[in-house]
C-alpha cells in the first residue's frame, strides 16, 4: 500500500468535515476534489446540492474535463495513496482523472450506473442471474406514455436518481397523472427520476424493512464493517419516520445476505472505494435497491453510530486495513438506535435532547426534512424505551390526526 498517508476524495457533501477530522486524528491527510462544472448555475437542479457544496468549499482542488492533465500533475506531486468517489457531477470524468493518478487504487467505472441510471445496473445484475427490481429511468423533460411502464407492476416507488429526500409510493395511474401535470410544473429544468417496482409492500402499520451494509473495498477485497436493519414508516406517500438498529456481522443468520452483497459488489466491479448498499429481502431472496458512496452519513452520524456500537467505525477500519495499523483508542461498545424523524420542530428537538440515552444528532431538515437522532447506552432497555417514547411523542400523534392514511 502507499505510505504517503494521503487520500483524495471527490465531492464529499454532508460527511466532509467529519471525514476530514477523523482522518486527521489518525494522521491521514484528506485532499478534496470538485468538478468545476457543478458551479454552472445553468445546469439542472439535479446538481443543486453539489453546487451549494462547491460554493462553500473554497479550499478544494478544482478540476475540469477539458484539462485533466493539469490537475493530474498537481495530484502527482501531492501523491495520494487512493482516489475515491464521493457524490460527483460526472463519473466518467472523475474516473479518467482517478486512473491518471491512482490507477491501482481508483474507483471503477462499473459503479457509475448504480448512482446515475439504476436501470442499467439492474440490467447488468439480471444478466448475471440476480433478482432485481424492475425499473424505468427518465428525465423531467422526456415525453412518456403508459407504454414505457408496461413491464412494471402497479405499485411503484418514484425517486430521483440521486439526492432524493422522499420516495413516494404510487400506482401507475397516479404516476401518469403526475407525469402529465405536476412534474413539469415542479421540475422545469431537467431532473432525473426512476420508477421502481415496490418489492415488498408496507405492512398494516405502514412499516417496511430494509438492510444496509457499509464498508470499503481495496484492490478487489471487500471489507464489511456494518450491517443495519432499517424500518421505514410512510404516510401519504412521504417518509415520516425511520429507525435503524445495528446487527451482528458475525451472526450466522446474516451470512446469506453478506454473501449475496459480496457477489453483487464483485459483479458490479466495485473494487476500490467506500460503499453503502441497501437490500430488501423478498421471497426470492435479497435484492439490491440502492448503492452509493456514502462514507459516514450526514455529519458522520452513521459512522458515529457504528463506532458507538462496535468500537470501530468505517473510516477507522479503512485506515487500519489500508495502512496496516490498529485503532489506538478503541471505544466502549454500547447499544444504539438511530432515528430519522421528519417534520420535527425546534421545540420538539429540544425535548428529544433531554432523553437519558440521547447521544448525538444531525440536522438535515433543510435538505431532506428530517433530524437524525442517535441514542446510545450500555443499557439496551434504556435505548429502546427512549426511542419508543420518541415515536409515541412526536410521530404517533401525526398518524392519529391523518384523515386518510394510505398505509
Wavefront OBJ file of the C-alpha trace (Angstrom):
o trace
v 0.000 0.000 0.000
v 1.034 3.610 -0.422
v 2.819 5.186 2.519
v 2.152 8.877 1.938
v -0.892 8.769 4.202
v -2.886 10.901 1.771
v -6.362 10.047 0.467
v -8.139 12.089 -2.206
v -11.933 12.289 -2.430
v -14.379 13.958 -4.793
v -17.427 15.916 -3.551
v -17.967 14.593 -0.049
v -21.073 16.636 0.793
v -22.581 16.239 4.312
v -19.885 13.957 5.761
v -16.910 16.042 4.583
v -15.940 17.751 7.851
v -16.415 14.616 9.916
v -14.299 12.581 7.496
v -11.518 15.169 7.478
v -11.471 15.313 11.279
v -11.399 11.525 11.602
v -8.592 11.176 9.065
v -6.620 13.975 10.755
v -6.976 12.234 14.102
v -5.329 9.205 12.511
v -2.652 11.373 10.824
v -4.041 10.867 7.320
v -4.337 13.895 5.030
v -7.519 14.434 3.017
v -7.358 16.095 -0.415
v -10.744 17.087 -1.785
v -11.588 17.493 -5.472
v -14.567 19.218 -7.081
v -15.554 19.322 -10.746
v -15.791 22.988 -11.820
v -18.858 22.106 -13.887
v -21.006 21.820 -10.752
v -20.766 25.601 -10.290
v -22.536 26.170 -13.597
v -25.831 27.714 -12.480
v -27.440 26.984 -15.846
v -27.356 23.268 -15.141
v -30.157 21.109 -13.814
v -31.463 21.331 -10.254
v -30.347 17.693 -10.202
v -26.916 19.032 -9.211
v -28.172 21.633 -6.732
v -26.591 20.085 -3.610
v -23.261 19.841 -5.391
v -23.473 23.472 -6.499
v -24.073 24.669 -2.944
v -21.284 22.484 -1.620
v -18.811 23.686 -4.272
v -19.564 27.328 -3.495
v -18.992 26.788 0.229
v -15.783 24.785 -0.162
v -13.155 27.209 -1.440
v -10.160 25.075 -0.396
v -10.960 22.068 -2.567
v -8.871 21.427 -5.657
v -10.905 22.153 -8.796
v -10.652 20.078 -11.961
v -12.168 20.360 -15.426
v -12.960 17.702 -18.004
v -11.275 19.950 -20.581
v -7.942 19.984 -18.767
v -7.432 16.907 -16.624
v -3.696 16.842 -17.314
v -3.112 19.962 -15.227
v -4.980 18.538 -12.216
v -3.287 15.170 -12.646
v 0.152 16.795 -12.487
v -0.821 18.632 -9.291
v -2.093 15.408 -7.748
v 1.020 13.514 -8.776
v 3.072 15.996 -6.749
v 0.708 15.581 -3.788
v 0.920 11.795 -4.114
v -2.391 10.416 -2.806
v -2.426 6.706 -1.981
v -6.093 6.442 -3.006
v -8.590 8.484 -5.003
v -12.193 7.648 -4.119
v -15.505 8.932 -5.407
v -17.981 10.979 -3.455
v -21.183 12.345 -4.999
v -19.695 13.792 -8.152
v -21.053 15.619 -11.162
v -19.586 13.446 -13.906
v -18.442 9.939 -13.078
v -16.741 9.415 -16.430
v -14.550 12.500 -15.986
v -13.753 11.589 -12.390
v -12.809 8.064 -13.377
v -10.444 9.351 -16.068
v -8.741 11.598 -13.522
v -8.547 8.844 -10.917
v -6.904 6.407 -13.292
v -4.367 9.044 -14.348
v -3.284 9.479 -10.723
v -4.000 6.228 -8.838
v -4.652 3.526 -11.458
v -4.307 0.703 -8.920
v -6.470 2.245 -6.201
v -9.062 4.317 -8.045
v -12.790 3.603 -8.143
v -14.049 1.511 -11.019
v -16.391 2.947 -13.664
v -18.700 -0.066 -13.354
v -20.266 1.500 -10.250
v -21.270 4.624 -12.151
v -24.576 3.202 -13.327
v -25.553 2.336 -9.765
v -25.536 6.013 -8.919
v -26.771 7.623 -12.115
v -29.001 5.257 -14.083
v -30.002 2.378 -11.861
v -31.912 0.579 -14.609
v -28.551 -0.064 -16.297
v -27.225 -1.519 -13.052
v -30.244 -3.789 -12.854
v -29.753 -4.932 -16.437
v -26.170 -5.833 -15.629
v -27.142 -7.752 -12.484
v -30.020 -9.511 -14.234
v -27.643 -10.658 -16.974
v -25.653 -12.400 -14.237
v -28.729 -14.122 -12.809
v -29.547 -11.787 -9.912
v -33.099 -10.881 -8.934
v -33.552 -7.133 -9.485
v -36.250 -4.541 -9.030
v -37.853 -3.690 -12.340
v -37.201 -0.039 -13.008
v -37.559 2.671 -15.647
v -35.310 5.752 -15.591
v -36.322 9.015 -17.248
v -35.869 12.776 -17.163
v -38.400 15.510 -16.429
v -38.369 16.826 -19.993
v -38.754 13.406 -21.619
v -42.041 12.585 -23.366
v -43.519 9.403 -21.891
v -46.740 7.436 -22.162
v -48.053 4.359 -20.371
v -46.223 2.005 -22.753
v -42.900 2.998 -21.182
v -44.045 1.461 -17.880
v -45.854 -1.584 -19.293
v -43.422 -4.069 -17.728
v -43.736 -2.584 -14.234
v -46.289 -3.731 -11.615
v -48.984 -1.357 -10.411
v -47.234 -0.479 -7.142
v -44.198 1.740 -7.732
v -41.642 3.837 -5.859
v -40.823 7.137 -7.550
v -37.403 8.557 -6.768
v -34.789 10.879 -8.147
v -31.627 9.070 -9.146
v -29.568 10.968 -6.561
v -30.091 13.325 -3.605
v -33.737 12.329 -3.115
v -35.385 13.204 0.177
v -38.690 11.378 -0.271
v -39.708 8.321 -2.254
v -43.465 8.465 -2.983
v -45.248 5.139 -3.415
v -47.913 5.271 -6.111
v -49.890 3.359 -8.720
v -49.085 3.533 -12.423
v -52.224 5.616 -12.985
v -51.070 8.085 -10.334
v -47.630 8.155 -11.949
v -49.101 9.048 -15.350
v -51.195 11.801 -13.778
v -48.102 13.177 -12.083
v -46.095 12.988 -15.299
v -48.690 14.926 -17.271
v -49.375 17.633 -14.710
v -47.313 18.104 -11.573
v -43.952 17.058 -12.945
v -43.442 19.834 -15.460
v -44.699 22.468 -13.052
v -42.485 21.329 -10.137
v -39.374 20.494 -12.155
v -38.977 22.956 -15.030
v -35.321 22.017 -15.555
v -34.024 18.581 -16.444
v -34.243 16.303 -13.423
v -33.546 12.584 -13.335
v -36.146 10.149 -11.967
v -36.771 6.444 -11.804
v -39.960 4.460 -11.283
v -39.069 1.302 -9.390
v -41.043 -1.814 -8.574
v -42.152 -1.952 -4.941
v -40.568 -5.273 -3.993
v -42.283 -5.765 -0.643
v -45.263 -3.722 0.421
v -45.596 -1.819 3.660
v -47.313 -3.713 6.455
v -50.583 -2.680 8.075
v -48.666 -0.281 10.323
v -47.039 1.433 7.352
v -43.616 -0.078 8.035
v -41.118 -1.595 5.601
v -37.829 -3.355 6.361
v -34.552 -2.967 4.539
v -30.936 -3.778 5.318
v -27.880 -1.598 4.746
v -24.297 -2.785 4.533
v -21.429 -0.298 4.840
v -17.776 -0.884 4.175
v -14.977 -0.405 1.681
v -13.003 -2.218 -0.982
v -9.271 -2.125 -1.674
v -7.888 -3.832 -4.780
v -10.923 -6.084 -5.091
v -11.098 -7.159 -1.439
v -14.356 -6.116 0.226
v -14.485 -5.380 3.935
v -17.918 -5.236 5.556
v -17.893 -3.023 8.642
v -21.576 -2.509 9.418
v -24.915 -4.250 8.947
v -28.037 -2.343 9.930
v -31.755 -3.060 9.947
v -33.883 -0.101 8.855
v -37.627 0.196 9.406
v -39.336 2.970 7.463
v -42.744 4.439 8.105
v -44.578 6.023 5.160
v -47.746 8.109 5.329
v -49.454 9.832 2.413
v -46.603 8.828 0.113
v -43.929 10.513 2.244
v -41.346 9.254 4.707
v -42.468 10.117 8.208
v -40.140 8.180 10.442
v -37.258 5.697 10.158
v -35.185 3.905 12.710
v -32.120 1.700 12.468
v -30.539 -0.925 14.701
v -27.015 -2.288 14.453
v -26.870 -6.020 13.678
v -24.078 -8.511 14.360
v -21.975 -9.149 11.254
v -20.775 -12.426 12.757
v -24.244 -13.827 13.451
v -24.679 -16.899 11.174
v -28.241 -15.797 10.359
v -26.793 -12.820 8.457
v -24.287 -14.853 6.437
v -26.537 -15.379 3.343
v -27.178 -11.632 2.991
v -23.484 -10.785 3.331
v -22.576 -13.469 0.786
v -25.117 -12.015 -1.644
v -23.749 -8.497 -1.104
v -20.214 -9.725 -1.794
v -21.341 -11.285 -5.070
v -23.280 -8.184 -6.152
v -20.382 -5.804 -5.470
v -17.996 -8.089 -7.340
v -20.270 -8.317 -10.379
v -20.684 -4.534 -10.433
v -16.918 -4.131 -10.364
v -16.659 -2.123 -7.164
v -13.028 -2.980 -6.494
v -11.977 0.187 -4.674
v -13.717 2.760 -2.526
v -16.347 3.147 0.161
v -19.846 1.796 -0.338
v -23.278 1.935 1.243
v -25.566 -0.754 -0.154
v -29.263 -1.232 0.590
v -31.038 -4.566 0.212
v -34.636 -5.688 0.511
v -35.400 -9.289 1.459
v -38.034 -10.712 -0.887
v -39.499 -14.245 -1.064
v -36.979 -14.845 -3.882
v -34.039 -13.646 -1.792
v -32.126 -10.382 -1.258
v -32.390 -7.645 -3.888
v -30.103 -4.610 -4.206
v -32.222 -1.449 -4.168
v -29.525 1.204 -3.783
v -25.750 1.567 -3.958
v -23.920 4.798 -3.255
v -20.552 6.017 -1.947
v -21.799 7.196 1.433
v -18.905 7.090 3.880
v -20.256 8.288 7.205
v -23.760 9.682 6.762
v -24.703 13.344 7.223
v -22.382 14.923 9.759
v -20.852 11.483 10.321
v -23.922 10.367 12.265
v -23.962 6.818 10.845
v -20.255 6.286 11.455
v -20.729 7.607 14.989
v -23.479 5.014 15.444
v -21.274 2.207 14.153
v -18.348 3.317 16.313
v -20.509 3.543 19.440
v -21.951 0.091 18.796
v -18.846 -1.805 17.688
v -15.935 0.269 18.968
v -14.673 0.880 15.432
v -16.308 2.770 12.556
v -15.959 2.549 8.786
v -13.253 5.211 8.433
v -11.054 3.854 11.231
v -11.480 0.341 9.839
v -10.350 1.563 6.428
v -7.232 3.213 7.894
v -6.366 0.048 9.817
v -6.636 -2.032 6.653
v -5.029 0.430 4.226
v -2.037 1.251 6.410
v -1.695 -1.932 8.468
v -2.493 -0.283 11.779
v -4.647 -0.839 14.807
v -7.064 1.719 16.192
v -5.188 3.292 19.109
v -8.206 4.190 21.229
v -10.991 1.583 20.981
v -14.211 2.882 22.441
v -16.549 1.098 24.822
v -19.282 -0.712 22.933
v -22.858 0.369 23.614
v -26.389 -0.348 22.469
v -27.587 2.102 19.829
v -30.598 3.148 17.780
v -30.684 5.846 15.103
v -33.934 7.695 14.434
v -34.820 9.851 11.439
v -37.851 11.962 12.302
v -39.416 14.120 9.611
v -41.116 17.427 10.380
v -39.635 17.827 13.873
v -39.893 21.373 15.191
v -37.091 23.148 17.018
v -39.014 22.947 20.282
v -39.654 19.230 19.818
v -35.982 18.625 19.091
v -35.051 20.355 22.363
v -37.285 17.845 24.155
v -35.521 14.946 22.398
v -32.134 16.037 23.750
v -33.399 15.530 27.298
v -33.817 11.757 26.923
v -31.434 9.753 29.081
v -29.764 7.870 26.218
v -29.618 10.816 23.799
v -26.119 10.741 22.294
v -25.844 12.888 19.155
v -27.779 14.317 16.215
v -27.515 15.688 12.685
v -29.951 18.337 11.496
v -30.865 17.611 7.882
v -34.202 19.431 7.999
v -33.171 21.954 5.352
v -32.005 19.274 2.903
v -34.247 16.258 3.348
v -36.684 17.431 6.015
v -35.581 15.332 8.963
v -33.461 15.187 12.101
v -31.182 12.187 12.606
v -31.097 11.391 16.321
v -28.733 8.849 17.843
v -29.460 7.100 21.143
v -26.695 5.108 22.840
v -26.353 3.462 26.236
v -24.777 0.435 27.892
v -28.359 -0.450 28.872
v -30.330 -1.849 25.909
v -33.683 -1.267 27.615
v -32.998 2.439 28.098
v -32.276 2.886 24.400
v -35.421 1.000 23.389
v -37.607 2.898 25.876
v -36.292 6.308 24.830
v -36.674 5.543 21.130
v -40.218 4.249 21.626
v -41.125 7.260 23.740
v -39.788 9.493 20.975
v -42.019 7.740 18.445
v -45.102 7.982 20.672
v -44.434 11.638 21.463
v -43.537 13.054 18.041
v -44.733 10.602 15.371
v -47.805 8.728 16.594
v -49.945 11.901 17.004
v -49.412 12.679 13.320
v -50.736 9.241 12.429
v -53.828 9.745 14.575
v -54.539 13.167 13.050
v -54.196 11.876 9.495
v -57.647 11.622 7.920
v -56.857 9.054 5.228
v -53.633 7.197 5.930
v -52.691 5.162 2.882
v -50.614 2.549 4.672
l 1 2 3 4 5 6 7 8 9 10 11 12 13 14 15 16 17 18 19 20 21 22 23 24 25 26 27 28 29 30 31 32 33 34 35 36 37 38 39 40 41 42 43 44 45 46 47 48 49 50 51 52 53 54 55 56 57 58 59 60 61 62 63 64 65 66 67 68 69 70 71 72 73 74 75 76 77 78 79 80 81 82 83 84 85 86 87 88 89 90 91 92 93 94 95 96 97 98 99 100 101 102 103 104 105 106 107 108 109 110 111 112 113 114 115 116 117 118 119 120 121 122 123 124 125 126 127 128 129 130 131 132 133 134 135 136 137 138 139 140 141 142 143 144 145 146 147 148 149 150 151 152 153 154 155 156 157 158 159 160 161 162 163 164 165 166 167 168 169 170 171 172 173 174 175 176 177 178 179 180 181 182 183 184 185 186 187 188 189 190 191 192 193 194 195 196 197 198 199 200 201 202 203 204 205 206 207 208 209 210 211 212 213 214 215 216 217 218 219 220 221 222 223 224 225 226 227 228 229 230 231 232 233 234 235 236 237 238 239 240 241 242 243 244 245 246 247 248 249 250 251 252 253 254 255 256 257 258 259 260 261 262 263 264 265 266 267 268 269 270 271 272 273 274 275 276 277 278 279 280 281 282 283 284 285 286 287 288 289 290 291 292 293 294 295 296 297 298 299 300 301 302 303 304 305 306 307 308 309 310 311 312 313 314 315 316 317 318 319 320 321 322 323 324 325 326 327 328 329 330 331 332 333 334 335 336 337 338 339 340 341 342 343 344 345 346 347 348 349 350 351 352 353 354 355 356 357 358 359 360 361 362 363 364 365 366 367 368 369 370 371 372 373 374 375 376 377 378 379 380 381 382 383 384 385 386 387 388 389 390 391 392 393 394 395 396 397 398 399 400 401 402 403 404 405 406 407
